[in-house]
Every structure is written in structure tokens, then in C-alpha cells.
Amino acid sequence: AIWMPINYLAVSALHYYANVEGPYREHAHRIYRKLRENLVSNVYKEYKRTGYLWEQYDSKSGYGKRSHPFTGWTALVVNIMAESY
């Protein structure tokens, strides 16, 4: 399952390492961009499809799972969109 709080921590760390000098800077930046884009687009896609934010998302299909409407930790996607870590 895709849980927003864990992904928020990962995106935050990748953002940090993408912006400091070091041997993995470019690699962290590529992963950061891809993960950020995937998270934001999947939450938006599911919202458009169902009208809900979900507690978690399926790791294969991206479909929302479990509790809905759920604006708890899934609201972290707004911070990810704003790059506010």
C-alpha cells in the first residue's frame, strides 16, 4: 500500500539530498522528481475518479483503498505540491 506519511518522509529526504553537495545529489534529484510527480498525479487521478481522498493507495493500480473520505495524512500531498518540507 502507498501511505502518504511514509512517502512524505521519503520525498522530504530526497529533496534535502537533491539540494546539498554530495555524490548522490543528481540521483536523489531524479528520484525526488519522479516520486513527487507520481504521488501528486495519483492522488489527483483518484480524486477525479472517485471524488475522495483516500487513507492509502494500492501499490499496483494506484486505486484508493480503505477509509474515505480521508483528509488526514493524505493532505500532506498539498505540502508535497508546494515543496514545503
Beta strands, then each sheet from edge to edge (+ up, - down):
strand 1: 56-57
strand 2: 64-65
sheet 1: 1+ 2-
end
